[in-house]
């Protein structure tokens, strides 16, 4: 606390009060405008009690798997995030967002979903069922290939941000990816993100990884485990081949 003003705190004190690194606090301030600290005569940042409360709220949302950008909109009460407090998961329509071909609308739907619950719950209870519904809409020709690709690309980018913003844990490492000629990795990316949320050091390899590359990565990084997906039944044999080679 600043000795000349007992209601103001230095960045070091705020880091201790919130459990957020000083560098992260500065990023949240500069990139998202979460708080606007005053300055001491010497030019040092000084934070109020309200700033500390807002940063604690931001930290809690991020800890629950909400992307920093969406968490910032929530704690600063920006208009595009305001409906999230009353909108449940069952009211969020990924297919309608895909049909709109509006990137901002799609990102908003995904952000609102993660404001409802931690990412692991959102993945199981909403995202994966919505992706299945998206696939059915494409099969019935209610949506075109372009709509489906637009939505899956947006979800991939969104999950990638959540994955990147989730600190890596001490458990593992664990390799996560798809075998060669397997392309549809959204479900596996959601799984990898949830795994990282549990404190696991996840190396996400993505789709279409050849057997030789699985072996090379495993030989170099000595993972505790490897998780492969086989979204198409015909790819199970290729996944089994990777498992056999790694064993």
C-alpha positions, 0 to 999 in steps of 0.5 A: 500500500502506498504510504502517502495514500492508504487506499492505493496499492503498488503493482507488486502489492496488487500481484500479491493480493490477486495472485496474478503476475505483475507482467500479466497485470500490465498486459491486462491493463494495456491490452484490455483496459481492465483498469486504469491506475493512477501514477505516483509522483515518481511515475509508479502505477497505483491501484485503488480498491476497486481496481483490485476487486476488478482484477480479482474478478478477472483472475477468477474468470480466467481461472475458470477457463474464460479467455482473457478477452471475454473476461475483460469484457465481462468485468468492464461491463462492455455492452457486447458482454452484458447479456451473458449474465442472463443467457444460458447455454441452451439459448446460445445457437452455434448453427445460427451464428454459422449461418450468419457468416458473421465472425463477431457474432460467432466469437460472441456466442463462444465467449458467452458460452464460456462465461456460463461455466468452466470450459470442461462443462461447456465442451461436454454440455454445449460445444460438442452437441452444437458441433454435432448439430452443425454437422447435421445441418450440413448433411441436410443442406440447411448449411453449405460447406462454406458455413460449416468451414466458417464455423469450425475455423472460428471454433478452432481459433477460439479454442486455440486461444483458450488453450494458449491462455491456460497455463501449463501444469506440472503433470505430464507431459502428455501428447495429444493428436490425431493419426495420419490422414485424420483431419477433424480435430475439434473434439480433441482440441477441446479435450486437450484444453480441458486436460491443460485446465487440470494441470497437465502439461499438454503438447497438442500435435493437431491433425494428420500426424504421421507415425514417424513423427509421433515416434520422433516427438515421443523419443525426444520429449519422453511423455507420460502418455499419448492420447489419440483420437479417431473421429472416423471409424476407418482411422482406428487402425492408424491410431492403433499403429501409432500406439503399437509403435510408441509401446 
